[in-house]
Amino acid sequence: IDPMVKPKPGDYVVAYLELENKSTFKKYRDRGLNKNGNPIFELVPLNEDYPTIAIDENCPGRIIGTMMEHRKRRKLITE
């Protein structure tokens, strides 16, 4: 996760949700700017059974960093 890289639509990010006082890992979806010029974006869950979170004046939050690399280690299956 790199805090210096601005996310592009479709990137995965770590974001801080102010009202819940927690961080989350989600897919970033840009929604432009509000009337005050502040960014509006959505955080899309990896599991579609969870809701998308809209970050705006009603639900404040910020991007902590953008995922730069993803590695997945698979467990060996032994019989």
Backbone bond lengths (Angstrom), bond angles and torsions (degrees), N, CA, C in turn:
res aa  C-N    CA-C-N  psi(-1)  N-CA   C-N-CA  omega(-1)  CA-C   N-CA-C  phi
1 I - - - 1.454 - - 1.524 107.43 -
2 D 1.327 116.26 126.45 1.466 120.50 -179.31 1.532 109.44 -115.54
3 P 1.332 118.06 116.69 1.462 120.81 -179.60 1.530 113.36 -72.98
4 M 1.329 117.92 -11.46 1.465 121.07 -177.89 1.533 112.81 -91.18
5 V 1.329 117.51 -9.86 1.464 121.00 -176.49 1.527 109.79 -97.53
6 K 1.330 116.10 122.31 1.460 121.74 177.10 1.530 108.04 -75.41
7 P 1.339 117.95 130.14 1.467 119.09 -177.26 1.520 112.38 -72.95
8 K 1.329 114.48 150.48 1.456 123.06 172.27 1.529 106.91 -107.42
9 P 1.325 117.70 157.27 1.466 119.52 178.06 1.532 110.96 -52.91
10 G 1.328 114.98 131.40 1.460 120.84 -178.90 1.511 114.31 96.77
11 D 1.343 117.48 -15.20 1.465 120.57 176.94 1.525 110.05 -71.36
12 Y 1.316 115.73 157.09 1.459 120.92 174.78 1.520 108.40 -98.02
13 V 1.330 115.41 138.34 1.456 120.91 -174.67 1.522 111.19 -135.63
14 V 1.325 114.39 160.12 1.459 121.69 166.01 1.519 104.45 -103.28
15 A 1.331 116.20 127.33 1.463 121.18 -177.93 1.523 109.85 -126.95
16 Y 1.323 115.03 150.24 1.460 121.58 176.91 1.524 108.43 -102.31
17 L 1.340 116.84 127.87 1.459 123.43 178.19 1.519 107.93 -102.05
18 E 1.314 116.74 109.47 1.462 121.16 -173.21 1.527 113.49 -62.80
19 L 1.332 118.31 -44.54 1.462 120.63 -176.36 1.525 112.61 -66.16
20 E 1.320 116.07 -30.22 1.466 120.22 -179.48 1.525 112.07 -96.03
21 N 1.333 116.80 -9.16 1.460 122.31 -178.91 1.532 111.45 53.16
22 K 1.352 115.03 48.50 1.466 119.73 179.26 1.519 110.14 -150.47
23 S 1.317 115.08 164.48 1.457 122.10 176.58 1.515 109.26 -107.22
24 T 1.339 115.21 156.97 1.457 120.54 -179.10 1.524 109.20 -146.48
25 F 1.330 116.25 155.89 1.468 122.89 177.97 1.520 107.38 -110.99
26 K 1.337 116.33 117.51 1.460 120.37 -176.00 1.533 110.53 -149.38
27 K 1.330 114.99 170.84 1.454 122.22 175.56 1.530 108.65 -83.78
28 Y 1.325 116.93 138.15 1.457 123.76 -175.67 1.527 110.71 -92.05
29 R 1.338 115.47 134.15 1.466 121.82 176.03 1.532 108.01 -133.24
30 D 1.325 116.96 111.09 1.468 122.84 -178.82 1.527 109.99 -71.62
31 R 1.334 116.32 136.43 1.467 121.61 178.18 1.520 111.94 -124.68
32 G 1.334 117.40 13.97 1.455 120.63 175.27 1.516 113.63 92.48
33 L 1.343 114.86 -149.23 1.456 121.88 -177.04 1.527 110.12 -122.04
34 N 1.325 116.35 149.41 1.460 119.21 175.18 1.530 109.29 -83.66
35 K 1.319 117.86 -176.67 1.471 121.69 -176.40 1.527 113.00 -64.16
36 N 1.331 117.18 -20.02 1.469 121.43 177.86 1.532 112.57 -93.16
37 G 1.318 116.75 0.70 1.457 120.74 179.47 1.514 114.66 86.39
38 N 1.334 116.98 8.78 1.463 120.71 177.96 1.524 110.30 -86.80
39 P 1.331 117.53 143.85 1.469 119.65 -178.47 1.527 112.40 -66.66
40 I 1.320 114.02 143.58 1.460 122.77 172.92 1.523 106.09 -119.24
41 F 1.329 117.22 132.95 1.458 119.56 177.81 1.514 109.64 -149.31
42 E 1.323 114.87 164.85 1.456 121.48 177.57 1.515 109.16 -115.21
43 L 1.316 115.10 148.40 1.455 122.67 174.80 1.518 106.84 -112.94
44 V 1.312 115.29 112.57 1.461 122.08 -175.23 1.524 109.17 -97.85
45 P 1.333 117.87 125.52 1.465 119.99 -178.03 1.526 112.02 -70.40
46 L 1.323 115.83 152.85 1.452 120.70 175.29 1.521 110.31 -71.06
47 N 1.323 116.74 -31.36 1.463 122.78 177.26 1.525 107.53 -97.41
48 E 1.323 117.18 114.83 1.464 121.14 -175.03 1.526 113.90 -66.73
49 D 1.321 118.38 -6.73 1.464 121.19 176.41 1.531 112.12 -76.69
50 Y 1.319 117.48 -10.39 1.460 122.25 178.64 1.523 109.38 -102.63
51 P 1.337 117.71 154.44 1.461 120.21 -177.22 1.531 113.28 -78.31
52 T 1.328 114.89 155.24 1.456 122.05 171.70 1.526 107.74 -77.13
53 I 1.321 116.99 141.52 1.456 122.09 -179.16 1.527 108.79 -107.77
54 A 1.327 116.98 122.74 1.466 121.76 176.44 1.524 108.41 -91.81
55 I 1.322 116.59 122.64 1.464 121.55 177.59 1.526 107.54 -96.47
56 D 1.328 115.26 114.03 1.458 122.33 -179.03 1.527 108.74 -155.51
57 E 1.332 117.70 -163.13 1.465 120.03 -178.27 1.528 112.33 -65.54
58 N 1.329 118.78 -23.92 1.466 122.25 178.31 1.526 113.06 -83.83
59 C 1.312 116.14 -23.82 1.465 122.09 -179.69 1.529 107.52 -138.54
60 P 1.334 116.54 82.68 1.467 119.44 -175.41 1.525 113.25 -71.02
61 G 1.313 114.18 148.76 1.458 120.90 177.75 1.515 109.62 -172.80
62 R 1.324 115.26 177.62 1.460 119.67 -179.69 1.520 109.53 -152.44
63 I 1.310 115.09 157.77 1.455 121.51 176.47 1.524 108.42 -82.86
64 I 1.325 115.82 128.22 1.462 121.47 176.17 1.527 109.98 -86.90
65 G 1.324 116.33 -41.04 1.456 119.98 -179.62 1.512 111.75 -173.07
66 T 1.316 115.39 163.95 1.460 123.38 -178.93 1.529 109.44 -107.48
67 M 1.327 116.44 137.09 1.459 120.65 178.84 1.531 109.38 -68.29
68 M 1.305 116.08 127.88 1.459 121.66 -179.25 1.523 112.54 -103.02
69 E 1.317 116.02 -26.71 1.460 119.80 -177.59 1.518 108.88 -152.56
70 H 1.329 115.04 142.78 1.460 120.50 178.27 1.528 108.02 -129.56
71 R 1.298 115.28 126.51 1.465 120.68 176.75 1.510 108.55 -120.98
72 K 1.299 114.92 144.62 1.462 119.00 178.39 1.518 107.81 -133.29
73 R 1.299 115.16 123.15 1.449 120.87 177.89 1.519 107.49 -100.96
74 R 1.292 115.93 127.08 1.465 120.08 178.54 1.516 109.71 -95.59
75 K 1.312 113.64 139.13 1.455 118.62 178.02 1.520 109.01 -73.49
76 L 1.310 115.74 142.55 1.455 120.33 175.52 1.528 108.56 -75.46
77 I 1.291 114.86 134.01 1.461 119.82 178.27 1.525 107.74 -95.53
78 T 1.308 116.07 120.31 1.454 120.23 178.59 1.521 108.25 -114.13
79 E 1.280 114.69 142.05 1.469 119.08 -179.89 1.492 111.43 -102.90
